[in-house]
Amino acid sequence: MVNQTVQLPGLGRETAVNDIASSFIITAADGYEIRQQFSRVSASHSYKRGQVTHELRNVGHGEGDGPAVVVAGRFTGFEWIFSVRSESTLVDGVLAGDGGIEWPAVSHAAGNFLKTLHSRDKDHDVSDTGGPEPYLRLDAWFRGLSPDFHGAHFTPVVREVLGDSVWNTLAAWCESLLAASSTTLCHGQFGMGSIHVGYESVLEVLTGPALCVGHPSLDIGYFLGELLEMSRAERINPEELQLSIQAFEDGYGRGLVPDDFRAAILRILMHQHDFVAYAAHEVTPEIVENLRFVRYLVESGMGSR
């Protein structure tokens, strides 16, 4: 999630937007309405995702489900609309230095949510989307096909910091995960910017724009990568990180596997790429330190656990 903001006249509030969307939030009768526009997403794919998302609208609302629910987006032809009760995302809480977020509880709910979503019938009309678009974008960058000027010019810096061996390892991981034959109905962008929190401790998960069929580790790794990145930034302490990982495993119903960690490391790299490509348009010292963190994770064997 790149921490840009937009302000539209008369709407009275800024909100964080991600690397490929313009987004704003307005007050509605029962909470808030979020409107997002994506610049490089197929309209036909979006219509299909909207239909499937409607079928998923009750995920998380059943008896015995955890405190995380689908907020089914509606695609209007040019934007996605979500109705939420809470205006604050987990990203908002992190940026505000909110020490009140109970990360183990949040992680357990996130794991339980993905377990429920991943158990749904995968035979939906989103199988031709190719996988989670954030990872497809990363794969294109690895192959020298990035459509973004600043992203393409970021490559030499990344390769210098990571080294060719780590770069090639990451590229192979990304290709393998996207090509995996074991496929699941996936959220596609299961990050903290898609999770609203605060209303009666319920996590509202914006669902729809990135919905796809793909490897389940790409959902798991997206969330896990953000936890690891927060730990490196000292926004979550090591003990809390370990408890959060264990809680996620309990919620999901299985322990983490090497593919989960590989997708997590790729998510951290993706964040650096997206920040340079869509927000900063330059390589900052923090970006370089994060790249060194990625190299450390690979060389320490995290993706082989």
VENLIN-V544527 format. One record per helix or strand of 3 or more residues. SS is the DSSP state (a for helix, b for strand). FROM is the first residue (numbers start at 0). LEN is the number of residues. If there is no record, write none. Layout:
# VENLIN-V544527
SS_FROM_LEN ; SS_FROM_LEN
This chain:
# VENLIN-V544527
b_3_3 ; b_14_3 ; b_20_8 ; b_30_8 ; a_42_13 ; b_67_5 ; b_79_5 ; a_89_6 ; a_102_16 ; a_126_3 ; a_132_10 ; a_148_14 ; a_163_16 ; b_183_3 ; a_191_3 ; b_194_5 ; b_201_6 ; b_211_3 ; a_215_17 ; a_237_15 ; a_257_23 ; a_284_15 ; a_301_3
